[in-house]
């Protein structure tokens, strides 16, 4: 699904935390009716649809990655 953003939208998003930007960009904005500027009228959105857009699949080897940051002194283990 393609969509364009204007400079006003980008300016508002600039100061928000990453998760809020992602929620808007992935879960809300693609479903806006361009003619009316409304979201959820033609195609409804829900907490479920937003959570599906924000889901991050677990990746194999996350423990080994934390080992490397400890090994190289980025994090310290008690």
KOLLOKOL-803107 format. One record per atom (N, C-alpha, C, CB): residue number from 0; atom name; x, y, z. Coordinates in Angstrom, 1 decimal. Atoms other than C-alpha are relative to their C-alpha. Glycine has a CB too. Layout:
residues N
@seq: NUM	atom: CA	xx: X	yy: Y	zz: Z
...
***
This chain:
residues 78
@seq: 0	atom: N	xx: 0.8	yy: -1.2	zz: 0.0
@seq: 0	atom: CA	xx: 0.0	yy: 0.0	zz: 0.0
@seq: 0	atom: C	xx: 0.9	yy: 1.2	zz: 0.0
@seq: 0	atom: CB	xx: -1.0	yy: 0.0	zz: 1.2
@seq: 1	atom: N	xx: -0.8	yy: -1.2	zz: 0.1
@seq: 1	atom: CA	xx: 1.5	yy: 3.3	zz: -1.0
@seq: 1	atom: C	xx: -0.8	yy: 1.2	zz: 0.6
@seq: 1	atom: CB	xx: 0.3	yy: 0.4	zz: -1.5
@seq: 2	atom: N	xx: 0.6	yy: -1.2	zz: -0.6
@seq: 2	atom: CA	xx: 0.9	yy: 6.6	zz: 0.8
@seq: 2	atom: C	xx: 1.0	yy: 1.1	zz: 0.0
@seq: 2	atom: CB	xx: -0.6	yy: -0.2	zz: 1.3
@seq: 3	atom: N	xx: -0.9	yy: -1.2	zz: -0.1
@seq: 3	atom: CA	xx: 2.4	yy: 10.1	zz: 0.8
@seq: 3	atom: C	xx: -0.2	yy: 0.7	zz: 1.3
@seq: 3	atom: CB	xx: -0.2	yy: 1.0	zz: -1.2
@seq: 4	atom: N	xx: 0.1	yy: -0.8	zz: -1.3
@seq: 4	atom: CA	xx: 3.1	yy: 12.2	zz: 3.9
@seq: 4	atom: C	xx: 0.4	yy: 1.4	zz: -0.3
@seq: 4	atom: CB	xx: 0.9	yy: -0.6	zz: 1.1
@seq: 5	atom: N	xx: -0.4	yy: -1.3	zz: 0.2
@seq: 5	atom: CA	xx: 3.3	yy: 15.9	zz: 4.0
@seq: 5	atom: C	xx: 1.0	yy: 0.5	zz: 1.1
@seq: 5	atom: CB	xx: -1.3	yy: 0.9	zz: 0.0
@seq: 6	atom: N	xx: -1.0	yy: -0.5	zz: -1.0
@seq: 6	atom: CA	xx: 5.8	yy: 18.1	zz: 5.9
@seq: 6	atom: C	xx: -0.6	yy: 0.2	zz: 1.4
@seq: 6	atom: CB	xx: 0.6	yy: 1.3	zz: -0.5
@seq: 7	atom: N	xx: 0.6	yy: -0.2	zz: -1.3
@seq: 7	atom: CA	xx: 3.3	yy: 18.9	zz: 8.7
@seq: 7	atom: C	xx: 0.0	yy: -1.3	zz: 0.8
@seq: 7	atom: CB	xx: -1.4	yy: 0.5	zz: -0.2
@seq: 8	atom: N	xx: 0.0	yy: 1.3	zz: -0.7
@seq: 8	atom: CA	xx: 2.9	yy: 15.2	zz: 9.5
@seq: 8	atom: C	xx: 1.4	yy: -0.4	zz: 0.5
@seq: 8	atom: CB	xx: -0.5	yy: -1.1	zz: -1.0
@seq: 9	atom: N	xx: -1.3	yy: 0.3	zz: -0.4
@seq: 9	atom: CA	xx: 6.6	yy: 14.7	zz: 9.5
@seq: 9	atom: C	xx: 0.5	yy: 0.8	zz: 1.2
@seq: 9	atom: CB	xx: 1.0	yy: 0.2	zz: -1.2
@seq: 10	atom: N	xx: -0.4	yy: -0.9	zz: -1.1
@seq: 10	atom: CA	xx: 7.1	yy: 17.7	zz: 11.8
@seq: 10	atom: C	xx: -0.6	yy: -0.5	zz: 1.3
@seq: 10	atom: CB	xx: -0.4	yy: 1.4	zz: -0.3
@seq: 11	atom: N	xx: 0.7	yy: 0.5	zz: -1.2
@seq: 11	atom: CA	xx: 4.6	yy: 16.3	zz: 14.3
@seq: 11	atom: C	xx: 0.7	yy: -1.2	zz: 0.5
@seq: 11	atom: CB	xx: -1.5	yy: -0.2	zz: -0.2
@seq: 12	atom: N	xx: -0.6	yy: 1.3	zz: -0.4
@seq: 12	atom: CA	xx: 6.2	yy: 12.9	zz: 14.3
@seq: 12	atom: C	xx: 1.4	yy: 0.1	zz: 0.5
@seq: 12	atom: CB	xx: 0.0	yy: -1.0	zz: -1.2
@seq: 13	atom: N	xx: -1.4	yy: -0.1	zz: -0.3
@seq: 13	atom: CA	xx: 9.7	yy: 14.2	zz: 14.7
@seq: 13	atom: C	xx: 0.3	yy: -0.1	zz: 1.5
@seq: 13	atom: CB	xx: 0.5	yy: 1.3	zz: -0.5
@seq: 14	atom: N	xx: -0.3	yy: 0.0	zz: -1.5
@seq: 14	atom: CA	xx: 9.5	yy: 14.6	zz: 18.5
@seq: 14	atom: C	xx: -0.6	yy: -1.2	zz: 0.7
@seq: 14	atom: CB	xx: -0.5	yy: 1.2	zz: 0.6
@seq: 15	atom: N	xx: 0.6	yy: 1.2	zz: -0.6
@seq: 15	atom: CA	xx: 7.6	yy: 11.4	zz: 19.2
@seq: 15	atom: C	xx: 0.9	yy: -1.1	zz: 0.2
@seq: 15	atom: CB	xx: -1.2	yy: -0.4	zz: -0.7
@seq: 16	atom: N	xx: -0.8	yy: 1.3	zz: -0.1
@seq: 16	atom: CA	xx: 9.1	yy: 8.2	zz: 20.6
@seq: 16	atom: C	xx: -0.3	yy: -0.9	zz: -1.2
@seq: 16	atom: CB	xx: -0.5	yy: -0.7	zz: 1.3
@seq: 17	atom: N	xx: 0.0	yy: 0.9	zz: 1.2
@seq: 17	atom: CA	xx: 9.8	yy: 5.6	zz: 18.0
@seq: 17	atom: C	xx: -1.2	yy: -0.9	zz: -0.1
@seq: 17	atom: CB	xx: 1.2	yy: -0.9	zz: 0.0
@seq: 18	atom: N	xx: 1.2	yy: 0.9	zz: 0.0
@seq: 18	atom: CA	xx: 6.9	yy: 3.3	zz: 19.0
@seq: 18	atom: C	xx: -1.2	yy: 0.7	zz: -0.5
@seq: 18	atom: CB	xx: -0.2	yy: -0.7	zz: 1.4
@seq: 19	atom: N	xx: 1.2	yy: -0.8	zz: 0.4
@seq: 19	atom: CA	xx: 4.4	yy: 6.1	zz: 18.5
@seq: 19	atom: C	xx: 0.1	yy: 0.3	zz: -1.5
@seq: 19	atom: CB	xx: -0.1	yy: 1.3	zz: 0.8
@seq: 20	atom: N	xx: -0.2	yy: -0.3	zz: 1.4
@seq: 20	atom: CA	xx: 5.9	yy: 7.0	zz: 15.1
@seq: 20	atom: C	xx: -0.4	yy: -1.2	zz: -0.8
@seq: 20	atom: CB	xx: 1.4	yy: 0.4	zz: -0.3
@seq: 21	atom: N	xx: 0.2	yy: 1.2	zz: 0.7
@seq: 21	atom: CA	xx: 5.8	yy: 3.4	zz: 14.1
@seq: 21	atom: C	xx: -1.5	yy: -0.4	zz: 0.0
@seq: 21	atom: CB	xx: 0.8	yy: -1.2	zz: 0.6
@seq: 22	atom: N	xx: 1.4	yy: 0.3	zz: -0.1
@seq: 22	atom: CA	xx: 2.2	yy: 3.0	zz: 15.3
@seq: 22	atom: C	xx: -0.8	yy: 0.9	zz: -1.1
@seq: 22	atom: CB	xx: -0.6	yy: 0.4	zz: 1.4
@seq: 23	atom: N	xx: 0.6	yy: -0.9	zz: 1.0
@seq: 23	atom: CA	xx: 1.2	yy: 6.0	zz: 13.1
@seq: 23	atom: C	xx: 0.3	yy: -0.5	zz: -1.4
@seq: 23	atom: CB	xx: 0.4	yy: 1.4	zz: 0.2
@seq: 24	atom: N	xx: -0.5	yy: 0.3	zz: 1.3
@seq: 24	atom: CA	xx: 3.3	yy: 5.0	zz: 10.1
@seq: 24	atom: C	xx: -0.5	yy: -1.4	zz: -0.5
@seq: 24	atom: CB	xx: 1.4	yy: 0.1	zz: -0.1
@seq: 25	atom: N	xx: 0.4	yy: 1.3	zz: 0.5
@seq: 25	atom: CA	xx: 2.4	yy: 1.3	zz: 10.0
@seq: 25	atom: C	xx: -1.4	yy: -0.4	zz: 0.3
@seq: 25	atom: CB	xx: 1.0	yy: -1.0	zz: 0.7
@seq: 26	atom: N	xx: 1.3	yy: 0.5	zz: -0.5
@seq: 26	atom: CA	xx: -0.9	yy: 0.9	zz: 11.9
@seq: 26	atom: C	xx: -1.2	yy: 0.9	zz: -0.4
@seq: 26	atom: CB	xx: 0.0	yy: -0.2	zz: 1.4
@seq: 27	atom: N	xx: 1.1	yy: -1.0	zz: 0.1
@seq: 27	atom: CA	xx: -2.9	yy: 4.1	zz: 11.2
@seq: 27	atom: C	xx: 0.0	yy: 0.7	zz: -1.4
@seq: 27	atom: CB	xx: 0.1	yy: 1.1	zz: 1.0
@seq: 28	atom: N	xx: -0.1	yy: -0.9	zz: 1.2
@seq: 28	atom: CA	xx: -1.7	yy: 6.3	zz: 8.3
@seq: 28	atom: C	xx: -0.3	yy: -0.8	zz: -1.3
@seq: 28	atom: CB	xx: 1.3	yy: 0.6	zz: -0.1
@seq: 29	atom: N	xx: 0.3	yy: 0.7	zz: 1.3
@seq: 29	atom: CA	xx: -1.8	yy: 3.6	zz: 5.5
@seq: 29	atom: C	xx: -1.5	yy: -0.2	zz: -0.3
@seq: 29	atom: CB	xx: 0.7	yy: -1.3	zz: -0.1
@seq: 30	atom: N	xx: 1.5	yy: 0.2	zz: 0.1
@seq: 30	atom: CA	xx: -5.6	yy: 3.3	zz: 6.1
@seq: 30	atom: C	xx: -0.8	yy: 1.3	zz: 0.0
@seq: 30	atom: CB	xx: -0.5	yy: -0.9	zz: 1.1
@seq: 31	atom: N	xx: 0.7	yy: -1.3	zz: 0.0
@seq: 31	atom: CA	xx: -6.5	yy: 7.0	zz: 5.9
@seq: 31	atom: C	xx: -0.6	yy: 0.1	zz: -1.4
@seq: 31	atom: CB	xx: 1.0	yy: 1.1	zz: 0.3
@seq: 32	atom: N	xx: 0.6	yy: -0.3	zz: 1.2
@seq: 32	atom: CA	xx: -9.0	yy: 7.9	zz: 3.3
@seq: 32	atom: C	xx: 0.5	yy: 1.4	zz: -0.5
@seq: 32	atom: CB	xx: -1.6	yy: 0.0	zz: 0.1
@seq: 33	atom: N	xx: -0.6	yy: -1.3	zz: 0.4
@seq: 33	atom: CA	xx: -7.2	yy: 10.6	zz: 1.3
@seq: 33	atom: C	xx: -1.0	yy: 1.1	zz: -0.3
@seq: 33	atom: CB	xx: 0.9	yy: -0.3	zz: -1.3
@seq: 34	atom: N	xx: 1.0	yy: -1.1	zz: 0.4
@seq: 34	atom: CA	xx: -10.3	yy: 12.4	zz: 0.1
@seq: 34	atom: C	xx: -0.6	yy: 0.6	zz: 1.3
@seq: 34	atom: CB	xx: -1.2	yy: -0.7	zz: -0.8
@seq: 35	atom: N	xx: 0.6	yy: -0.6	zz: -1.2
@seq: 35	atom: CA	xx: -11.7	yy: 12.9	zz: 3.6
@seq: 35	atom: C	xx: 1.0	yy: 0.2	zz: 1.1
@seq: 35	atom: CB	xx: -1.1	yy: -1.0	zz: 0.6
@seq: 36	atom: N	xx: -1.0	yy: -0.1	zz: -1.1
@seq: 36	atom: CA	xx: -8.6	yy: 12.6	zz: 5.8
@seq: 36	atom: C	xx: -0.3	yy: -0.7	zz: 1.2
@seq: 36	atom: CB	xx: 0.2	yy: 1.5	zz: 0.3
@seq: 37	atom: N	xx: 0.5	yy: 0.8	zz: -1.2
@seq: 37	atom: CA	xx: -10.4	yy: 10.2	zz: 8.1
@seq: 37	atom: C	xx: 0.6	yy: -1.4	zz: -0.1
@seq: 37	atom: CB	xx: -1.5	yy: -0.1	zz: 0.1
@seq: 38	atom: N	xx: -0.5	yy: 1.3	zz: -0.1
@seq: 38	atom: CA	xx: -9.1	yy: 6.9	zz: 9.3
@seq: 38	atom: C	xx: -1.1	yy: -0.9	zz: 0.6
@seq: 38	atom: CB	xx: 1.3	yy: -0.1	zz: 0.9
@seq: 39	atom: N	xx: 1.0	yy: 0.9	zz: -0.6
@seq: 39	atom: CA	xx: -11.3	yy: 3.9	zz: 10.0
@seq: 39	atom: C	xx: -1.4	yy: 0.0	zz: -0.5
@seq: 39	atom: CB	xx: 0.0	yy: 0.2	zz: 1.5
@seq: 40	atom: N	xx: 1.3	yy: -0.1	zz: 0.5
@seq: 40	atom: CA	xx: -14.3	yy: 4.8	zz: 8.0
@seq: 40	atom: C	xx: -0.2	yy: -1.1	zz: -1.0
@seq: 40	atom: CB	xx: -0.3	yy: 1.4	zz: -0.6
@seq: 41	atom: N	xx: 0.1	yy: 1.0	zz: 1.0
@seq: 41	atom: CA	xx: -13.8	yy: 2.7	zz: 4.9
@seq: 41	atom: C	xx: 0.5	yy: -1.4	zz: 0.4
@seq: 41	atom: CB	xx: 0.7	yy: 0.4	zz: -1.3
@seq: 42	atom: N	xx: -0.6	yy: 1.3	zz: -0.5
@seq: 42	atom: CA	xx: -11.5	yy: 0.1	zz: 6.5
@seq: 42	atom: C	xx: 0.2	yy: 0.3	zz: 1.5
@seq: 42	atom: CB	xx: 1.3	yy: -0.4	zz: -0.8
@seq: 43	atom: N	xx: -0.1	yy: -0.2	zz: -1.5
@seq: 43	atom: CA	xx: -11.8	yy: -0.1	zz: 10.3
@seq: 43	atom: C	xx: 1.4	yy: -0.4	zz: 0.4
@seq: 43	atom: CB	xx: -1.0	yy: -0.8	zz: 0.7
@seq: 44	atom: N	xx: -1.3	yy: 0.4	zz: -0.7
@seq: 44	atom: CA	xx: -8.7	yy: -0.2	zz: 12.5
@seq: 44	atom: C	xx: -0.4	yy: -0.4	zz: 1.4
@seq: 44	atom: CB	xx: 1.1	yy: 1.1	zz: -0.1
@seq: 45	atom: N	xx: 0.3	yy: 0.4	zz: -1.4
@seq: 45	atom: CA	xx: -8.5	yy: -1.9	zz: 15.9
@seq: 45	atom: C	xx: 1.4	yy: -0.2	zz: 0.7
@seq: 45	atom: CB	xx: -0.8	yy: -1.4	zz: 0.0
@seq: 46	atom: N	xx: -1.2	yy: 0.2	zz: -0.7
@seq: 46	atom: CA	xx: -6.0	yy: -2.5	zz: 18.6
@seq: 46	atom: C	xx: 0.7	yy: -1.3	zz: -0.5
@seq: 46	atom: CB	xx: -0.3	yy: -0.2	zz: 1.5
@seq: 47	atom: N	xx: -0.6	yy: 1.2	zz: 0.5
@seq: 47	atom: CA	xx: -5.5	yy: -6.0	zz: 17.2
@seq: 47	atom: C	xx: 0.7	yy: 0.3	zz: -1.3
@seq: 47	atom: CB	xx: -1.2	yy: -1.0	zz: -0.3
@seq: 48	atom: N	xx: -0.7	yy: -0.3	zz: 1.3
@seq: 48	atom: CA	xx: -4.7	yy: -4.7	zz: 13.7
@seq: 48	atom: C	xx: 1.3	yy: 0.8	zz: 0.2
@seq: 48	atom: CB	xx: -0.9	yy: 0.7	zz: -1.0
@seq: 49	atom: N	xx: -1.2	yy: -0.8	zz: -0.3
@seq: 49	atom: CA	xx: -2.2	yy: -2.2	zz: 15.2
@seq: 49	atom: C	xx: 1.0	yy: -0.9	zz: 0.6
@seq: 49	atom: CB	xx: -0.4	yy: 1.2	zz: 0.9
@seq: 50	atom: N	xx: -1.0	yy: 0.9	zz: -0.7
@seq: 50	atom: CA	xx: -0.6	yy: -4.8	zz: 17.4
@seq: 50	atom: C	xx: 0.6	yy: -1.0	zz: -1.0
@seq: 50	atom: CB	xx: -0.6	yy: -0.8	zz: 1.1
@seq: 51	atom: N	xx: -0.5	yy: 0.9	zz: 1.1
@seq: 51	atom: CA	xx: -0.2	yy: -7.1	zz: 14.3
@seq: 51	atom: C	xx: 1.1	yy: 0.8	zz: -0.8
@seq: 51	atom: CB	xx: -1.1	yy: -0.5	zz: -0.9
@seq: 52	atom: N	xx: -0.9	yy: -0.8	zz: 0.8
@seq: 52	atom: CA	xx: 1.6	yy: -4.2	zz: 12.5
@seq: 52	atom: C	xx: 1.3	yy: 0.2	zz: 0.8
@seq: 52	atom: CB	xx: -0.6	yy: 1.3	zz: -0.4
@seq: 53	atom: N	xx: -1.1	yy: -0.3	zz: -0.8
@seq: 53	atom: CA	xx: 3.9	yy: -3.6	zz: 15.5
@seq: 53	atom: C	xx: 0.8	yy: -1.3	zz: 0.5
@seq: 53	atom: CB	xx: -0.4	yy: 0.8	zz: 1.2
@seq: 54	atom: N	xx: -0.6	yy: 1.2	zz: -0.4
@seq: 54	atom: CA	xx: 4.8	yy: -7.3	zz: 16.1
@seq: 54	atom: C	xx: 1.4	yy: -0.2	zz: -0.5
@seq: 54	atom: CB	xx: -0.9	yy: -1.2	zz: -0.3
@seq: 55	atom: N	xx: -1.4	yy: 0.3	zz: 0.4
@seq: 55	atom: CA	xx: 8.5	yy: -8.2	zz: 16.0
@seq: 55	atom: C	xx: 0.2	yy: -1.4	zz: 0.2
@seq: 55	atom: CB	xx: 1.0	yy: 1.0	zz: 0.7
@seq: 56	atom: N	xx: -0.3	yy: 1.4	zz: -0.2
@seq: 56	atom: CA	xx: 9.3	yy: -11.8	zz: 15.4
@seq: 56	atom: C	xx: 1.3	yy: -0.2	zz: 0.8
@seq: 56	atom: CB	xx: 0.1	yy: -0.7	zz: -1.4
@seq: 57	atom: N	xx: -1.3	yy: 0.2	zz: -0.8
@seq: 57	atom: CA	xx: 11.8	yy: -13.2	zz: 17.9
@seq: 57	atom: C	xx: 1.0	yy: -0.6	zz: -1.0
@seq: 57	atom: CB	xx: -0.3	yy: -1.0	zz: 1.1
@seq: 58	atom: N	xx: -1.1	yy: 0.5	zz: 0.9
@seq: 58	atom: CA	xx: 15.2	yy: -13.8	zz: 16.3
@seq: 58	atom: C	xx: 0.8	yy: -0.9	zz: 0.8
@seq: 58	atom: CB	xx: 0.8	yy: 1.2	zz: -0.5
@seq: 59	atom: N	xx: -0.9	yy: 1.0	zz: -0.6
@seq: 59	atom: CA	xx: 17.4	yy: -16.7	zz: 17.0
@seq: 59	atom: C	xx: 1.3	yy: 0.6	zz: 0.4
@seq: 59	atom: CB	xx: 0.2	yy: -1.2	zz: -1.0
@seq: 60	atom: N	xx: -1.4	yy: -0.5	zz: -0.4
@seq: 60	atom: CA	xx: 20.6	yy: -16.0	zz: 18.9
@seq: 60	atom: C	xx: 0.0	yy: 1.2	zz: 0.8
@seq: 60	atom: CB	xx: 0.8	yy: 0.1	zz: -1.1
@seq: 61	atom: N	xx: 0.0	yy: -1.3	zz: -0.8
@seq: 61	atom: CA	xx: 19.5	yy: -13.1	zz: 21.1
@seq: 61	atom: C	xx: 0.9	yy: -0.1	zz: 1.2
@seq: 61	atom: CB	xx: -1.4	yy: 0.3	zz: 0.4
@seq: 62	atom: N	xx: -0.9	yy: 0.2	zz: -1.2
@seq: 62	atom: CA	xx: 21.4	yy: -14.6	zz: 24.1
@seq: 62	atom: C	xx: 1.5	yy: 0.2	zz: -0.4
@seq: 62	atom: CB	xx: -0.2	yy: -1.3	zz: 0.6
@seq: 63	atom: N	xx: -1.4	yy: -0.1	zz: 0.5
@seq: 63	atom: CA	xx: 24.6	yy: -14.8	zz: 22.0
@seq: 63	atom: C	xx: 0.3	yy: 1.5	zz: -0.3
@seq: 63	atom: CB	xx: 0.3	yy: -0.8	zz: -1.2
@seq: 64	atom: N	xx: -0.3	yy: -1.5	zz: 0.2
@seq: 64	atom: CA	xx: 24.2	yy: -11.1	zz: 21.1
@seq: 64	atom: C	xx: 0.2	yy: 0.7	zz: 1.3
@seq: 64	atom: CB	xx: -1.2	yy: 0.6	zz: -0.8
@seq: 65	atom: N	xx: -0.2	yy: -0.6	zz: -1.3
@seq: 65	atom: CA	xx: 23.9	yy: -10.1	zz: 24.7
@seq: 65	atom: C	xx: 1.4	yy: -0.4	zz: 0.5
@seq: 65	atom: CB	xx: -1.1	yy: -0.3	zz: 1.0
@seq: 66	atom: N	xx: -1.4	yy: 0.4	zz: -0.4
@seq: 66	atom: CA	xx: 27.1	yy: -12.1	zz: 25.4
@seq: 66	atom: C	xx: 1.0	yy: 0.9	zz: -0.6
@seq: 66	atom: CB	xx: 0.2	yy: -1.5	zz: -0.4
@seq: 67	atom: N	xx: -1.0	yy: -0.8	zz: 0.7
@seq: 67	atom: CA	xx: 29.0	yy: -10.1	zz: 22.8
@seq: 67	atom: C	xx: 0.0	yy: 1.4	zz: 0.5
@seq: 67	atom: CB	xx: -0.4	yy: 0.0	zz: -1.5
@seq: 68	atom: N	xx: -0.1	yy: -1.4	zz: -0.5
@seq: 68	atom: CA	xx: 28.0	yy: -6.7	zz: 24.2
@seq: 68	atom: C	xx: 0.6	yy: 0.0	zz: 1.4
@seq: 68	atom: CB	xx: -1.4	yy: 0.6	zz: 0.0
@seq: 69	atom: N	xx: -0.7	yy: 0.1	zz: -1.3
@seq: 69	atom: CA	xx: 29.1	yy: -7.9	zz: 27.6
@seq: 69	atom: C	xx: 1.5	yy: -0.3	zz: -0.2
@seq: 69	atom: CB	xx: -0.7	yy: -1.2	zz: 0.9
@seq: 70	atom: N	xx: -1.4	yy: 0.4	zz: 0.2
@seq: 70	atom: CA	xx: 32.3	yy: -9.4	zz: 26.3
@seq: 70	atom: C	xx: 0.8	yy: 1.2	zz: -0.4
@seq: 70	atom: CB	xx: 0.1	yy: -1.1	zz: -1.1
@seq: 71	atom: N	xx: -0.8	yy: -1.1	zz: 0.5
@seq: 71	atom: CA	xx: 33.3	yy: -6.2	zz: 24.5
@seq: 71	atom: C	xx: -0.2	yy: 1.3	zz: 0.9
@seq: 71	atom: CB	xx: -0.5	yy: 0.4	zz: -1.4
@seq: 72	atom: N	xx: 0.0	yy: -1.1	zz: -0.9
@seq: 72	atom: CA	xx: 32.5	yy: -4.0	zz: 27.5
@seq: 72	atom: C	xx: -1.1	yy: 1.1	zz: -0.2
@seq: 72	atom: CB	xx: 1.2	yy: 0.7	zz: 0.0
@seq: 73	atom: N	xx: 1.1	yy: -0.9	zz: 0.2
@seq: 73	atom: CA	xx: 29.3	yy: -2.3	zz: 26.3
@seq: 73	atom: C	xx: -0.9	yy: -0.1	zz: 1.2
@seq: 73	atom: CB	xx: -0.7	yy: -0.3	zz: -1.3
@seq: 74	atom: N	xx: 0.8	yy: 0.2	zz: -1.3
@seq: 74	atom: CA	xx: 27.3	yy: -3.8	zz: 29.2
@seq: 74	atom: C	xx: 0.9	yy: -0.8	zz: 1.0
@seq: 74	atom: CB	xx: -1.3	yy: -0.8	zz: -0.4
@seq: 75	atom: N	xx: -0.7	yy: 0.7	zz: -1.1
@seq: 75	atom: CA	xx: 28.5	yy: -5.1	zz: 32.5
@seq: 75	atom: C	xx: -0.9	yy: -0.9	zz: 0.7
@seq: 75	atom: CB	xx: 0.7	yy: 1.0	zz: 1.0
@seq: 76	atom: N	xx: 0.8	yy: 1.0	zz: -0.7
@seq: 76	atom: CA	xx: 27.3	yy: -8.2	zz: 34.2
@seq: 76	atom: C	xx: 0.4	yy: -0.1	zz: 1.4
@seq: 76	atom: CB	xx: 0.1	yy: -1.4	zz: -0.7
@seq: 77	atom: N	xx: -0.3	yy: 0.1	zz: -1.5
@seq: 77	atom: CA	xx: 27.0	yy: -8.4	zz: 38.0
@seq: 77	atom: C	xx: 0.3	yy: -1.4	zz: 0.4
@seq: 77	atom: CB	xx: -1.1	yy: 0.5	zz: 0.8
***
